[in-house]
Amino acid sequence: MTLDPVHVDGIARLAGRVSSGVDERDQQDVAETVWAEFLDPLRADGEAVLEPLEEVTRHTGDVEDLALQDPPFESQHGLDSGTINPTTFKNGLVIDVSQAAMAAVPSDLELHRGRTIVMTVHSTDDTYVLGEDDWQVRDGGYVRQRALHAPRVDRYEQNVVHALALYLAESEHALTNADVVSDLLVLDGPVYPTGLLKWADQGAELADLLEEDERPRDVVENYVRLVERFVERDVPLLGFVKNSTAKAITRVVRRRSNAPWANDAAFFTRVLTRRDDDGERLTDALTFTNWFRSRVGTDGFLAADGDALGIERELDPAAYEVTFFVVYDPRDDLLYRVEAPHAFTRDADRRERLRRQVLRDVAAERGPPLAVAKADELAHIDRGAKAQLRTRIEDEFEADRQREYDDKRWGVDINDLV
């Protein structure tokens, strides 16, 4: 049954009552104040957790001009990983499977064929035994794959298997193919495994696991080694974050002032949106910020004064710190966060080249850089493949997948809607 018009009208009136007390102009003024007065530097408990590498500034770039400029880097490589999403079986096993792929611009078909595949398995059954968990090579050397026994938890099983599979596959594939990259590598997502590092704020069980278990630490160490490898080769590394829901900056601001936006992306979107005299959004130019150096939220793990989960760092600890800028594309009303380790943004000329490359790509592609889009396409596991994989795994386990009522209600696997 759908909503009748009378119900739609009633809900709209409720929304009107909610919004009647919200002054858009006041919220914009708050955002402008935070932008002008709070970020140079942003402090938490007296410590600078966010500071600009230069001045706090906003810039605009004509979309057509940016799209037509020559790329600062001759070639690019993109890397992404996709999963089938966590799946629970009637025998108590919870699994996720991830595959990582690297793409090149210009194209490299042999590189595109390569995959790193990780299956992560969680069980609370003491009799469960995982078979050989070393790396295996398949498809004539193009595929490396491994099954990993996830740490045992009483809750968050799906969170654990998903994060370990996703980030282990991505980091291993990046390390395996690092020497192929000659000019620039762009990860589809952050430069460090944020989804795993967030365990520190998701309850004592996950926080203890992050600090004490070698399996998540090994994954984080892969990213540390990746930074070191690229610094050694003098090839820059970026992370292109398409859907940032981070609230770390907002939480710090909220301790001192009103912060009426949902998350950091909403704040940056507000201060980067340009409007005409009638309040309509202008769409002829990208808007973007200066580079910031961040030690707030999960970025604090790799701060110079952080412990990096006890992982040994071979470079100056400041080299690993997260730096970022954000770019807003008004054509689709979307904001992207672009990250790089500080080792690659210390030099003003290099960080400007990195920013120009991303701006050119976003302007031309109306979205992520082409190398990232291609990697996303290679790594993506579509609905049909997910269903096929789960059926084959059911046969191997000799156990059915645990289904939910929504599977019947919607006629699809609810996990495929994620």
Summary of the structure (lengths in Angstrom):
residues: 418
radius of gyration: 22.8
end to end distance: 23.8
largest distance: 69.4
contacts: 1343
relative contact order: 0.16
helix: 45%
strand: 22%
